[in-house]
Amino acid sequence: MTQRGAELLRSELNRLKSVERPRISAAIAEARSHGDLSENAEYEAARNHQGLMEARIRDIEAKLANAQVVDPKTLHAEGRVVFGATVDVEDQGGETATWQIVGEDEADIKEGRISVGSPIARALIGKHAGDAVDVQTPGGLKHYEIVDVRYQ
């Protein structure tokens, strides 16, 4: 993952542990105070929410523990599209797009960040500026020419 992706996960983990955990604990305590737990929908909902939150915490901790953080600026890819690269492309109609290839947790197409596992990223990986790629997308076959490759 990129440094930005690792920071986003750390921020989410911190929020879950310092804000959400205490809030859910308080909601469970409040629901307990209402009496019979076997018929207490508030208690069940709070416990379910707690379980989902704890699973997300474990998921983030595992991802961060196993992550290899990549700084695109330090890559010596010599103009080749690699993980972390920012790629400018042009389609057959002359429309341009700019995408950064990132990990799946940080992908956001609206922000121009595509997952390394996406069909477009898989087609671009290993190519250089000037190369053409064909990508099978849900909307059909797309043809792109790589205009520029940067490491920001």
C-alpha positions, -999 to +999 in steps of 0.1 A: +000+000+000+011+036-004+020+058+025-013+076+021-032+044+024-013+033+055-021+067+071-058+064+062-059+030+079-041+042+110-065+071+112-095+048+110-080+024+135-074+053+159-110+066+155-125+031+160-105+025+192-107+060+208-142+071+197-164+042+186-153+016+212-162+039+242-195+050+224-206+014+219-196+004+254-217+032+267-246+021+245-243-015+258-243-002+294-273+019+288-292-010+271-283-033+301-298-008+325-332-013+308-336-048+323-342-082+307-315-087+281-333-116+264-360-092+250-338-061+247-335-051+210-312-021+219-288-045+237-287-069+207-281-041+182-253-026+203-237-060+207-239-067+170-224-033+162-196-040+187-189-073+170-187-057+135-165-029+148-141-053+166-138-074+134-129-042+115-103-033+141-087-068+137-089-065+099-071-031+099-045-043+124-037-073+103-035-053+071-011-028+088+010-056+103+014-073+069+016-042+047+045-033+027+044+005+024+056+017-010+068+053-017+064+058-055+091+085-054+117+060-045+109+035-072+134+031-100+110+019-125+125+039-154+092+050-169+074+017-164+039+015-149+042+000-114+023+000-081+021+036-069+026+052-103+004+079-116-005+073-152-020+097-178-039+079-205-059+090-236-087+069-251-096+066-288-120+096-285-092+119-273-105+120-237-078+119-211-077+104-176-052+103-148-050+073-124-028+064-096-024+026-090-030+019-053-040-009-029-076-020-028-082-003+005-073+031-008-089+029-043-114+057-051-122+061-088-136+096-082-103+107-067-084+090-096-070+061-075-076+027-090-070-007-073-039-026-084-063-056-089-087-037-113-087-047-150-074-013-160-045-014-136-036-050-145-035-039-182-013-009-174+013-026-151+046-031-168+039-008-198+057+025-206+046+059-219+037+055-256+024+020-252-012+012-261-034-012-240-067-028-245-089-033-214-120-054-212-144-034-190-180-040-181-188-014-207-169-032-234-134-032-248-115+001-242-083+012-260-059+035-242-026+050-250-003+058-221+007+094-223+029+098-192+040+078-162+050+097-130+060+087-095+046+112-070 
